[in-house]
Amino acid sequence: MATNSEVIQDALGLIGVTDDFNLTAEYGALGLRAMNDLLTMWEANEVDVGYFEQDTLTDDNPIEAEYLLAVKYNLAVALAPYFSKEPSGALVSVATSAYRALLRKEMNARLEEVDSLNSSLGEAWGKRYSILTDS
């Protein structure tokens, strides 16, 4: 499990802000605020990654492991303007693809399963319709 500091450090590394493993206090605080803002927005859009607001860099990040890539890349895109950085096309592409994968997963999780074995042959506005007899 990654700490909040590690998630932020990775995101900052993706935009070339840091290349060492010592996250400054200012960058860490900014990253934590940006991560809270980003994931609060996702939650408002009903994208649940198991996140709740964080206030300490050293705490374990509650994001489920399968969602970390999407969070890191999207956090990098969100942080880029703070450092007058233009995110690369590759970075934006991965961030977008990973976020879309989250949306698909959320949408699929909300689909209701249909029992097709016990359903009728077809109905049209309240009338039974048989595809076998076309009536």
N, C-alpha and C positions, 0 to 999 in steps of 0.2 A: 504494500500500500504506500502510495506517495504522500509526502507531506504537502501542505499548502505552499511552502517555500519551494519545493522541488517543481511543482506544477508551474508556478510563476517564473522560476528560473528557466525552465524549458521554453515557456512562451516567449520570454525576453530573448533567449538565445535564437529562436526562430526568426526574429527580426534584426538580429545582429547587435543588440544593445549590450549584451554581456557575453563574454566568451570564457569567463572563469566561473568557479563554483561558489563565489562569495557574493551573495545577494545583499546589496546595501539596504539599510533600513528604509530609506526613502523609496527606492524601487519596490521593495517588498510591500510597503504600505499602499503604494499606488496600485500594484498588482492585485493585492487583496481586495481593494475597493472595486477595481475593474472586474475582477472575477465575481464578486458578490452582485454587482450591477448586471453583468452578462447573464448569470444563471438565474437571477430574479426575473429578468425579462423572459428567459426560456420557460421558467415555471409559469409565468403569466400566460404564455402561449401553449401551456399544457404539455411541455416537453419535460418529462421527469427523469432526471439522471441520479436521483438519490441525494440531492444536494440540499443543504441548509446553510444559512448565512454563517460565515466564518469570521473570527476576530483575532486569531492567533496564527502566525506564520508556521510555528513549529508543530501545530496539531496535524494529525493525519487528515488528509482530504477525504471527505465522505463520498466522493463521486465513485460510482461503480467502475471497475477497471475497464469494462468494454466501452465506456464513454470518454475515457481520458484523452484519447487522440482528438476527438471533436472539440473537447474543452480547451486543450492546449493550443490547437491551431486557431480556433475562434478567439481565444483570449489574446493570442499574438496579433491578430488583425485588429482587435479592439484597442490594444496598447500602442500600436504603431503611431497613431497621430500624436500621442503624448511626447514622442521622441523625434517628431518630424521625419518619420520613416515612411516610405512607400512600401507596403507589403508586396512581395514578388507575386507574379501570376501563379506560380506553383503553390505558394502558401495559400493564396485565396482559393485556388482550385481544391486543395485538400480540405480546407476549412468548410467550403461550401458542400463538397461531397459528403463529408463526415456529418454535417448538420442535416443534410437531406436524408441520410441513412437513419439518423435519429427520428426524424419526422415519419419516415416509412415504418419504422419499428413501432412508434406510438400509434400510428393509424392502424396497423395490423393488429395491435393488441386490443383495439377497441371494436374490431369487427366481431359480429356475432356469428357463431357457428350455426349452420342450417342443416337440419336433418333431411337430406334429399331422398332418403329411402322411403319416408312416410309422407311425402308431399304429393299433392294432386298433379295430374298431368298438365294442368295449366288453367288459369282463370282469367277471364276478361271482364272487368267492371262488375264483379259480383256473379257472373254466370260461369258455370263450369264449361271448359273447352277441352276437347280431346284432340290431341295432335294426331291420334291414330285414325279418327273418322273425319277430321276437319269440320266438326260441328260443335 
